[in-house]
Amino acid sequence: MQTSSATYSHAAIRDIVGGQAGAYEKVLTDARDMAISEMTNEAAARGANAIVGVDLDYEVLGDRGSMLMVSANGTAVVVE
């Protein structure tokens, strides 16, 4: 099977300076969960029942670092 990939971007991420670390962690968790969910759905649509070699990448984008991109990549497989 082919590698399944999902990406989620979140605009206007809060600045972690000044006590916003909790909000930042929540955005990271939500973005990660969405990327994994999309990857899992794509793998299932291709007939897979498992994903191996999962890699999560986080990247801050935008002129002022105001966007977060989370990529979840893995190999969709059928385990018998």
N, C-alpha and C positions, 0 to 999 in steps of 0.2 A: 504494500500500500504506500501511498505517497505521504509526505509529511503534511500534517494539518497545522495551519497557522491562524491565529486570531489576534487582532490588535484592537486596543481601546484607547482613545485619547480623552483626556479630561481637561477642559479649559478652565482658566482662572483658579489654579491651585493656590491655596493660601501660602503665604510666606511662613516658613518655620521659625523665623526669627521673631522673638517677642512672645513666646508662649503658645504658638499655634501648632506645636508638634503633634498634639492629639488629633487635630483636624487633618493634618498631613498624613498621619498614619491611617486614618479612616479612608481617605481618598486612595491611598496605596492599596489598602485591603480590598476596597470595592472594585478598583481597576483590575487587580490581580484576579479576583473571583470572576469578574465578567470575562476576562481573556481566557481563563481556564474553561469556563462554561461554553464559550463560543468554540474553543478548540475541541471540547468533548462532543458537542453537537455536530460539528463538521466530521469528526472521526466516525460517529455513529451513522451519519448520512452516507458515508462511504463503506459501510458494512463492518466496521471495526467494533470490537468489544473491549478494547484496551488501548492504552497509549504508553509507549516506552520512550525513554530518553528525553523527558520533558525538560525544557530550558525556558526560564523566565528572564526577560530582559526589561529593564526600566530605563527610560530616557526622558530627560526634560527638554522640551522644545519651545520655540517662540522667542520673540525679541527680548522679552524679560523673563524667560523661563516660566511662562504662565501656563504651559501645557505639559501634561504627563502622558507618555505613551508606554503601555505595557504590552509586550509581545509574549505570547505563549506558543512554543513550538515543540513538536514531538512527532514520533512515528506512530501512525495508526496501525494496529495489528489485530489479527483474529487469534485469540487464545482458545485452544480446544481442550 
